[in-house]
Amino acid sequence: MVDAKELEEALRSGTQASHVVVQDISDGCGQSYEVIVVSPAFEGKPTLQRHRLVNEAAKHLISQIHAFTQKTYTPKQWEDLQAK
């Protein structure tokens, strides 16, 4: 079982994220997660490259879970979303 806090720490350190949200969508069994990662490292990168960065940062954990959904934003994109 993967712990949400452990996944958050791996994503935060591996992507230099300024904001990370990890939600266990598997009713607490730790097998399905949705994540939001906000990082300046995503600046100028298309979605596929952003997702590859996230996958690389947490590959040791992602390999242990059933489902992993991610949304990646630059700080500016996240700020714009929060303003809506």
All heavy atoms as an XYZ file, in Angstrom:
660
protein
N       0.839     -1.190      0.000
C       0.000      0.000      0.000
C       0.883      1.253      0.000
O       1.855      1.333      0.729
C      -0.904     -0.014      1.232
C      -1.820      1.173      1.288
S      -3.056      1.011      2.569
C      -2.564      2.330      3.641
N       0.517      2.205     -0.808
C       1.242      3.469     -0.898
C       0.536      4.504     -0.035
O      -0.682      4.664     -0.110
C       1.319      3.944     -2.365
C       1.915      5.328     -2.459
C       2.121      2.961     -3.199
N       1.303      5.191      0.763
C       0.786      6.232      1.640
C       0.721      7.560      0.880
O       1.662      7.921      0.158
C       1.707      6.356      2.856
C       1.269      7.430      3.799
O       0.163      7.304      4.354
O       2.032      8.394      3.977
N      -0.375      8.291      1.025
C      -0.559      9.566      0.329
C       0.540     10.565      0.683
O       1.024     11.302     -0.178
C      -1.934     10.151      0.651
N       0.952     10.591      1.938
C       1.998     11.527      2.375
C       3.332     11.194      1.702
O       4.060     12.099      1.278
C       2.127     11.470      3.903
C       3.016     12.531      4.465
C       2.367     13.888      4.333
C       3.219     14.937      5.004
N       2.849     16.287      4.623
N       3.637      9.923      1.597
C       4.871      9.495      0.945
C       4.855      9.881     -0.538
O       5.859     10.360     -1.081
C       5.019      7.979      1.094
C       6.282      7.405      0.513
C       6.361      5.895      0.679
O       5.352      5.243      1.031
O       7.446      5.369      0.440
N       3.705      9.711     -1.186
C       3.567     10.095     -2.595
C       3.721     11.600     -2.752
O       4.429     12.076     -3.647
C       2.214      9.618     -3.128
C       1.918      9.885     -4.599
C       2.984      9.298     -5.512
C       0.537      9.340     -4.964
N       3.102     12.358     -1.860
C       3.220     13.821     -1.906
C       4.674     14.263     -1.758
O       5.145     15.122     -2.512
C       2.382     14.459     -0.799
C       2.484     15.967     -0.780
C       1.693     16.616      0.344
O       0.827     15.969      0.940
O       1.969     17.804      0.610
N       5.388     13.689     -0.821
C       6.794     14.059     -0.606
C       7.653     13.736     -1.827
O       8.518     14.523     -2.208
C       7.332     13.358      0.634
C       6.751     13.902      1.924
C       7.090     13.063      3.153
O       7.881     12.101      3.036
O       6.540     13.355      4.225
N       7.423     12.589     -2.447
C       8.182     12.207     -3.644
C       7.907     13.173     -4.789
O       8.837     13.585     -5.506
C       7.830     10.784     -4.062
N       6.660     13.563     -4.957
C       6.301     14.496     -6.029
C       6.862     15.885     -5.757
O       7.374     16.548     -6.664
C       4.784     14.557     -6.193
C       4.128     13.274     -6.683
C       2.615     13.381     -6.604
C       4.572     12.949     -8.095
N       6.760     16.319     -4.521
C       7.251     17.658     -4.167
C       8.761     17.767     -4.394
O       9.249     18.704     -5.004
C       6.903     17.979     -2.716
C       7.101     19.426     -2.335
C       6.606     19.714     -0.931
N       5.180     19.521     -0.750
C       4.240     20.403     -1.102
N       4.589     21.536     -1.668
N       2.963     20.161     -0.882
N       9.506     16.793     -3.922
C      10.965     16.867     -4.055
C      11.436     16.555     -5.475
O      12.387     17.153     -5.955
C      11.645     15.930     -3.054
O      11.344     14.588     -3.348
N      10.747     15.666     -6.155
C      11.189     15.260     -7.484
C      10.851     16.223     -8.599
O      11.402     16.120     -9.696
N       9.935     17.156     -8.341
C       9.531     18.110     -9.380
C       9.737     19.565     -8.960
O       9.345     20.466     -9.678
C       8.041     17.933     -9.743
O       7.234     18.226     -8.601
C       7.748     16.543    -10.270
N      10.321     19.789     -7.794
C      10.466     21.135     -7.220
C       9.115     21.841     -7.146
O       8.988     23.028     -7.438
C      11.460     21.992     -8.015
C      12.866     21.477     -8.050
C      13.268     21.058     -9.457
O      12.791     21.612    -10.432
N      14.133     20.094     -9.558
N       8.087     21.092     -6.776
C       6.716     21.603     -6.770
C       6.501     22.632     -5.676
O       7.003     22.501     -4.568
C       5.737     20.449     -6.592
N       5.725     23.639     -6.016
C       5.326     24.643     -5.036
C       3.997     24.269     -4.391
O       3.651     24.783     -3.328
C       5.219     26.011     -5.705
O       4.303     25.968     -6.786
N       3.259     23.374     -5.030
C       1.958     22.948     -4.507
C       1.683     21.532     -5.002
O       1.831     21.250     -6.182
C       0.871     23.905     -5.002
C      -0.493     23.631     -4.469
N      -0.855     23.896     -3.173
C      -1.590     23.091     -5.059
C      -2.123     23.553     -2.998
N      -2.581     23.052     -4.124
N       1.274     20.660     -4.095
C       0.926     19.279     -4.442
C      -0.333     18.891     -3.674
O      -0.428     19.124     -2.470
C       2.067     18.288     -4.085
C       1.637     16.856     -4.375
C       3.343     18.623     -4.832
N      -1.289     18.327     -4.397
C      -2.496     17.786     -3.786
C      -2.559     16.314     -4.162
O      -2.495     15.974     -5.343
C      -3.769     18.503     -4.284
C      -5.014     17.854     -3.695
C      -3.724     19.980     -3.972
N      -2.666     15.446     -3.172
C      -2.784     14.005     -3.404
C      -4.096     13.548     -2.800
O      -4.342     13.765     -1.617
C      -1.607     13.232     -2.766
C      -1.803     11.738     -2.931
C      -0.283     13.671     -3.364
N      -4.923     12.924     -3.617
C      -6.208     12.437     -3.134
C      -6.306     10.934     -3.398
O      -6.194     10.485     -4.538
C      -7.352     13.160     -3.831
C      -8.714     12.734     -3.330
C      -9.845     13.496     -3.991
O      -9.647     14.255     -4.918
N     -11.037     13.277     -3.499
N      -6.513     10.181     -2.334
C      -6.726      8.741     -2.440
C      -8.181      8.528     -2.860
O      -9.101      8.859     -2.119
C      -6.444      8.075     -1.091
C      -6.560      6.556     -1.127
O      -7.124      6.013     -2.105
O      -6.090      5.913     -0.178
N      -8.394      7.999     -4.058
C      -9.749      7.793     -4.561
C     -10.140      6.311     -4.502
O     -11.067      5.875     -5.173
C      -9.913      8.354     -5.993
C      -8.895      7.756     -6.954
C      -9.827      9.870     -5.981
C      -9.143      8.100     -8.416
N      -9.421      5.561     -3.665
C      -9.682      4.126     -3.555
C     -10.315      3.752     -2.214
O     -10.163      2.636     -1.747
C      -8.374      3.348     -3.734
O      -7.455      3.686     -2.710
N     -10.999      4.675     -1.593
C     -11.631      4.440     -0.292
C     -10.630      4.040      0.778
O     -10.922      3.220      1.653
C     -12.739      3.387     -0.403
C     -13.910      3.858     -1.249
O     -14.198      5.067     -1.223
O     -14.521      3.019     -1.935
N      -9.419      4.593      0.682
C      -8.435      4.401      1.735
C      -7.509      3.216      1.602
O      -6.649      3.008      2.447
N      -7.634      2.424      0.532
C      -6.758      1.253      0.418
C      -5.410      1.583     -0.230
O      -4.526      0.740     -0.290
C      -7.448      0.115     -0.325
S      -7.558      0.314     -2.097
N      -5.241      2.822     -0.725
C      -3.949      3.235     -1.268
C      -3.621      2.663     -2.631
O      -2.460      2.548     -2.989
N      -4.649      2.350     -3.425
C      -4.403      1.764     -4.737
C      -4.759      2.675     -5.903
O      -4.400      2.382     -7.039
C      -5.172      0.444     -4.878
C      -4.583     -0.676     -4.048
C      -3.177     -1.033     -4.507
O      -2.936     -1.311     -5.672
N      -2.227     -0.972     -3.590
N      -5.440      3.788     -5.658
C      -5.819      4.729     -6.710
C      -5.650      6.155     -6.201
O      -6.189      6.503     -5.144
C      -7.273      4.519     -7.131
O      -7.462      3.241     -7.678
N      -4.931      6.942     -6.982
C      -4.668      8.329     -6.568
C      -4.896      9.299     -7.715
O      -4.607      8.993     -8.870
C      -3.219      8.494     -6.103
C      -2.952      7.892     -4.755
C      -2.425      6.620     -4.633
C      -3.233      8.600     -3.597
C      -2.174      6.062     -3.388
C      -2.992      8.051     -2.345
C      -2.466      6.783     -2.254
O      -2.229      6.235     -1.020
N      -5.408     10.463     -7.364
C      -5.454     11.623     -8.247
C      -4.515     12.656     -7.638
O      -4.558     12.888     -6.427
C      -6.859     12.220     -8.317
C      -7.835     11.417     -9.118
C      -9.209     12.087     -9.209
O      -9.468     13.070     -8.472
O     -10.018     11.611     -9.996
N      -3.670     13.265     -8.468
C      -2.746     14.269     -7.952
C      -2.788     15.528     -8.802
O      -3.061     15.481    -10.007
C      -1.293     13.741     -7.868
C      -1.202     12.527     -6.975
C      -0.720     13.449     -9.235
N      -2.528     16.634     -8.149
C      -2.305     17.923     -8.806
C      -0.907     18.351     -8.401
O      -0.580     18.360     -7.213
C      -3.330     18.984     -8.373
C      -4.743     18.576     -8.806
C      -2.969     20.362     -8.926
C      -5.840     19.454     -8.236
N      -0.087     18.691     -9.396
C       1.279     19.123     -9.129
C       1.487     20.472     -9.808
O       1.259     20.609    -11.017
C       2.318     18.104     -9.647
C       3.730     18.554     -9.302
C       2.048     16.712     -9.096
N       1.920     21.456     -9.039
C       2.205     22.798     -9.549
C       3.704     23.031     -9.382
O       4.221     22.967     -8.270
C       1.410     23.874     -8.782
C       1.711     25.260     -9.331
C      -0.083     23.569     -8.817
N       4.384     23.285    -10.504
C       5.831     23.438    -10.433
C       6.341     24.394    -11.510
O       5.897     24.336    -12.656
C       6.512     22.079    -10.627
O       7.910     22.237    -10.720
N       7.305     25.235    -11.145
C       7.934     26.084    -12.158
C       8.738     25.256    -13.161
O       9.029     25.731    -14.258
C       8.829     27.030    -11.355
C       8.987     26.397    -10.020
C       7.802     25.519     -9.801
N       9.065     24.029    -12.826
C       9.799     23.150    -13.742
C       8.959     22.795    -14.967
O       9.502     22.340    -15.983
C      10.238     21.879    -13.026
N       7.650     23.009    -14.906
C       6.761     22.699    -16.028
C       6.696     23.822    -17.059
O       6.116     23.646    -18.127
C       5.341     22.411    -15.536
C       5.245     21.239    -14.601
C       4.269     21.228    -13.613
C       6.100     20.157    -14.692
C       4.150     20.153    -12.742
C       6.002     19.073    -13.827
C       5.012     19.077    -12.853
N       7.268     24.963    -16.720
C       7.215     26.126    -17.598
C       7.778     25.780    -18.981
O       8.885     25.264    -19.110
C       8.028     27.271    -16.980
C       7.661     28.644    -17.480
C       6.281     29.084    -17.042
O       6.011     29.081    -15.829
O       5.472     29.442    -17.915
N       6.984     26.056    -20.022
C       7.426     25.839    -21.405
C       7.398     24.387    -21.865
O       7.807     24.088    -22.977
N       6.910     23.489    -21.017
C       6.875     22.068    -21.376
C       5.442     21.645    -21.725
O       4.501     22.031    -21.042
C       7.394     21.210    -20.229
C       8.879     21.369    -19.982
C       9.343     20.439    -18.878
C      10.835     20.431    -18.697
N      11.473     21.713    -18.568
N       5.298     20.823    -22.761
C       3.963     20.307    -23.067
C       3.531     19.283    -22.015
O       4.350     18.797    -21.225
C       4.135     19.649    -24.439
C       5.586     19.359    -24.561
C       6.300     20.385    -23.726
N       2.262     18.944    -22.037
C       1.687     18.043    -21.034
C       2.446     16.722    -20.943
O       2.713     16.236    -19.836
C       0.201     17.777    -21.351
O      -0.482     19.033    -21.380
C      -0.439     16.887    -20.307
N       2.795     16.130    -22.062
C       3.483     14.840    -22.031
C       4.804     14.917    -21.281
O       5.122     14.049    -20.465
C       3.706     14.316    -23.450
C       4.357     12.945    -23.553
C       3.529     11.893    -22.840
C       4.562     12.561    -25.010
N       5.583     15.967    -21.499
C       6.853     16.123    -20.782
C       6.626     16.354    -19.292
O       7.386     15.854    -18.457
C       7.676     17.262    -21.374
C       8.311     16.905    -22.696
C       9.180     18.033    -23.228
O       9.000     19.206    -22.875
N      10.119     17.688    -24.091
N       5.598     17.099    -18.961
C       5.270     17.338    -17.549
C       4.929     16.013    -16.865
O       5.400     15.731    -15.770
C       4.082     18.285    -17.426
C       4.355     19.690    -17.896
C       3.096     20.503    -17.841
N       3.307     21.840    -18.353
C       2.448     22.837    -18.191
N       1.314     22.644    -17.525
N       2.703     24.024    -18.683
N       4.109     15.221    -17.534
C       3.697     13.943    -16.956
C       4.886     12.998    -16.817
O       4.969     12.249    -15.838
C       2.579     13.320    -17.783
C       1.260     13.991    -17.588
N       0.065     13.400    -17.901
C       0.949     15.222    -17.105
C      -0.931     14.226    -17.611
N      -0.415     15.342    -17.137
N       5.789     13.046    -17.756
C       6.988     12.215    -17.646
C       7.837     12.617    -16.445
O       8.401     11.761    -15.757
C       7.809     12.298    -18.929
C       7.200     11.505    -20.064
C       8.018     11.609    -21.322
N       7.439     10.781    -22.374
C       7.666     10.960    -23.660
N       8.469     11.924    -24.071
N       7.109     10.155    -24.539
N       7.932     13.920    -16.174
C       8.661     14.387    -14.997
C       8.017     13.869    -13.710
O       8.703     13.412    -12.799
C       8.710     15.918    -14.960
C       9.638     16.617    -15.941
C       9.398     18.126    -15.914
C      11.081     16.312    -15.613
N       6.701     13.944    -13.658
C       5.972     13.457    -12.486
C       6.158     11.946    -12.343
O       6.452     11.449    -11.247
C       4.471     13.823    -12.582
C       3.649     13.098    -11.528
C       4.290     15.336    -12.452
N       6.009     11.225    -13.436
C       6.161      9.766    -13.398
C       7.559      9.365    -12.943
O       7.717      8.420    -12.160
C       5.864      9.154    -14.764
C       4.404      9.243    -15.138
O       3.540      9.503    -14.312
N       4.115      9.054    -16.416
N       8.556     10.070    -13.405
C       9.936      9.769    -13.017
C      10.157     10.044    -11.528
O      10.831      9.283    -10.839
C      10.914     10.588    -13.864
C      12.362     10.287    -13.604
C      12.781      8.861    -13.946
O      12.179      8.238    -14.833
O      13.731      8.363    -13.300
N       9.573     11.127    -11.047
C       9.750     11.507     -9.640
C       9.156     10.480     -8.683
O       9.658     10.306     -7.564
C       9.119     12.876     -9.383
N       8.086      9.805     -9.107
C       7.399      8.886     -8.190
C       7.293      7.466     -8.743
O       6.449      6.693     -8.288
C       6.005      9.427     -7.889
N       8.169      7.106     -9.666
C       8.027      5.800    -10.313
C       8.106      4.635     -9.334
O       7.424      3.627     -9.514
C       9.030      5.629    -11.451
C      10.469      5.515    -11.032
C      11.358      5.385    -12.255
C      12.818      5.394    -11.861
N      13.669      5.348    -13.044
N       8.900      4.766     -8.283
C       9.000      3.693     -7.301
C       7.692      3.485     -6.529
O       7.440      2.403     -6.006
C      10.165      3.956     -6.342
C      10.006      5.184     -5.498
N      10.087      6.469     -6.015
C       9.755      5.320     -4.183
C       9.899      7.339     -5.035
N       9.695      6.668     -3.909
N       6.854      4.492     -6.481
C       5.555      4.384     -5.813
C       4.441      4.064     -6.805
O       3.563      3.248     -6.515
C       5.236      5.674     -5.068
C       6.211      6.046     -3.952
C       5.922      7.438     -3.422
C       6.153      5.024     -2.839
N       4.495      4.698     -7.972
C       3.459      4.484     -8.982
C       3.400      3.012     -9.398
O       2.327      2.476     -9.665
C       3.688      5.405    -10.200
C       3.484      6.872     -9.803
C       2.744      5.042    -11.341
C       3.878      7.870    -10.873
N       4.545      2.368     -9.403
C       4.578      0.956     -9.805
C       3.831      0.049     -8.827
O       3.510     -1.088     -9.160
C       6.030      0.485     -9.939
O       6.672      0.479     -8.669
N       3.525      0.564     -7.649
C       2.853     -0.230     -6.616
C       1.340      0.007     -6.542
O       0.661     -0.624     -5.727
C       3.446      0.090     -5.241
C       4.919     -0.195     -5.122
C       5.451      0.281     -3.784
O       4.858      0.034     -2.742
N       6.582      0.968     -3.806
N       0.828      0.931     -7.363
C      -0.600      1.252     -7.276
C      -1.326      0.867     -8.566
O      -0.715      0.660     -9.610
C      -0.836      2.735     -6.922
C      -0.241      3.679     -7.959
C      -0.287      3.050     -5.551
C      -0.482      5.146     -7.683
N      -2.633      0.812     -8.470
C      -3.468      0.376     -9.580
C      -3.770      1.508    -10.564
O      -3.747      1.306    -11.768
C      -4.766     -0.227     -9.037
C      -5.746     -0.605    -10.087
N      -5.560     -1.680    -10.921
C      -6.915     -0.042    -10.463
C      -6.569     -1.762    -11.766
N      -7.414     -0.787    -11.502
N      -4.086      2.689    -10.052
C      -4.486      3.803    -10.911
C      -3.851      5.097    -10.420
O      -3.804      5.372     -9.226
C      -5.999      3.939    -10.924
N      -3.382      5.895    -11.387
C      -2.714      7.158    -11.070
C      -3.122      8.186    -12.112
O      -2.841      8.021    -13.301
C      -1.198      6.957    -11.087
C      -0.411      8.184    -10.726
C      -0.306      8.594     -9.410
C       0.232      8.923    -11.705
C       0.428      9.720     -9.069
C       0.971     10.051    -11.379
C       1.063     10.450    -10.058
N      -3.806      9.242    -11.658
C      -4.250     10.315    -12.545
C      -3.571     11.601    -12.097
O      -3.535     11.895    -10.905
C      -5.783     10.489    -12.455
O      -6.402      9.244    -12.769
C      -6.262     11.558    -13.411
N      -3.047     12.349    -13.061
C      -2.342     13.573    -12.693
C      -2.786     14.764    -13.522
O      -3.152     14.621    -14.691
C      -0.840     13.373    -12.830
C      -0.382     13.024    -14.231
C       1.109     12.820    -14.313
O       1.868     13.773    -14.176
N       1.535     11.596    -14.558
N      -2.740     15.910    -12.869
C      -2.918     17.203    -13.533
C      -1.714     18.030    -13.160
O      -1.335     18.093    -11.990
C      -4.212     17.885    -13.085
C      -5.440     17.131    -13.541
C      -6.701     17.845    -13.145
C      -7.892     17.015    -13.626
N      -9.145     17.598    -13.198
N      -1.106     18.649    -14.149
C       0.123     19.411    -13.917
C      -0.066     20.848    -14.404
O      -0.615     21.072    -15.480
C       1.310     18.758    -14.652
O       0.998     18.607    -16.037
C       1.635     17.388    -14.069
N       0.413     21.777    -13.588
C       0.258     23.195    -13.891
C       1.534     23.955    -13.549
O       2.248     23.582    -12.618
C      -0.876     23.815    -13.062
C      -2.214     23.163    -13.256
C      -2.714     22.280    -12.301
C      -2.985     23.428    -14.378
C      -3.946     21.676    -12.469
C      -4.221     22.831    -14.551
C      -4.702     21.953    -13.595
O      -5.916     21.344    -13.762
N       1.754     25.041    -14.279
C       2.785     25.996    -13.874
C       2.167     26.858    -12.770
O       0.936     26.895    -12.624
C       3.207     26.901    -15.047
O       2.092     27.719    -15.430
C       3.710     26.092    -16.244
N       2.984     27.568    -12.002
C       2.411     28.446    -10.972
C       1.421     29.462    -11.548
O       0.368     29.729    -10.940
C       3.636     29.125    -10.370
C       4.719     28.102    -10.527
C       4.442     27.482    -11.879
N       1.700     30.005    -12.719
C       0.804     30.991    -13.344
C      -0.528     30.339    -13.732
O      -1.599     30.908    -13.501
C       1.480     31.612    -14.571
C       0.602     32.542    -15.373
C       0.339     33.844    -14.645
C      -0.349     34.827    -15.582
N      -1.598     35.328    -15.047
N      -0.471     29.152    -14.317
C      -1.702     28.451    -14.680
C      -2.540     28.148    -13.434
O      -3.758     28.298    -13.446
C      -1.385     27.134    -15.400
C      -0.839     27.316    -16.795
C      -0.345     26.003    -17.387
O       0.237     25.172    -16.698
N      -0.576     25.829    -18.682
N      -1.885     27.727    -12.368
C      -2.587     27.409    -11.120
C      -3.225     28.669    -10.537
O      -4.368     28.649    -10.089
C      -1.628     26.764    -10.134
C      -2.261     26.369     -8.849
C      -2.040     26.923     -7.620
C      -3.236     25.344     -8.646
N      -2.812     26.285     -6.673
C      -3.554     25.317     -7.283
C      -3.861     24.435     -9.505
C      -4.476     24.423     -6.742
C      -4.784     23.556     -8.966
C      -5.071     23.548     -7.605
N      -2.491     29.756    -10.556
C      -3.015     31.039    -10.067
C      -4.246     31.457    -10.859
O      -5.250     31.877    -10.285
C      -1.921     32.107    -10.184
C      -2.297     33.457     -9.671
C      -1.165     34.467     -9.863
O      -0.044     34.196     -9.427
O      -1.429     35.517    -10.474
N      -4.186     31.306    -12.172
C      -5.322     31.662    -13.028
C      -6.534     30.777    -12.734
O      -7.669     31.259    -12.714
C      -4.947     31.564    -14.507
C      -3.958     32.635    -14.945
O      -3.740     33.618    -14.179
O      -3.383     32.498    -16.045
N      -6.310     29.485    -12.504
C      -7.403     28.570    -12.173
C      -8.051     28.931    -10.848
O      -9.272     28.851    -10.707
C      -6.893     27.133    -12.091
C      -6.789     26.361    -13.380
C      -6.111     25.025    -13.133
C      -8.145     26.149    -14.004
N      -7.249     29.313     -9.879
C      -7.771     29.651     -8.558
C      -8.549     30.962     -8.566
O      -9.417     31.178     -7.732
C      -6.630     29.744     -7.534
C      -5.887     28.436     -7.348
C      -6.799     27.277     -7.031
O      -7.504     27.277     -6.035
N      -6.806     26.272     -7.882
N      -8.260     31.839     -9.540
C      -8.922     33.127     -9.627
C     -10.315     33.017    -10.236
O     -11.117     33.942    -10.129
C      -8.075     34.099    -10.459
N     -10.603     31.884    -10.870
C     -11.922     31.721    -11.517
C     -13.021     31.437    -10.536
O     -12.882     30.887     -9.515
C     -11.852     30.587    -12.546
C     -11.034     30.953    -13.740
C     -11.048     29.833    -14.759
C     -10.212     30.209    -15.957
N     -10.162     29.184    -16.953
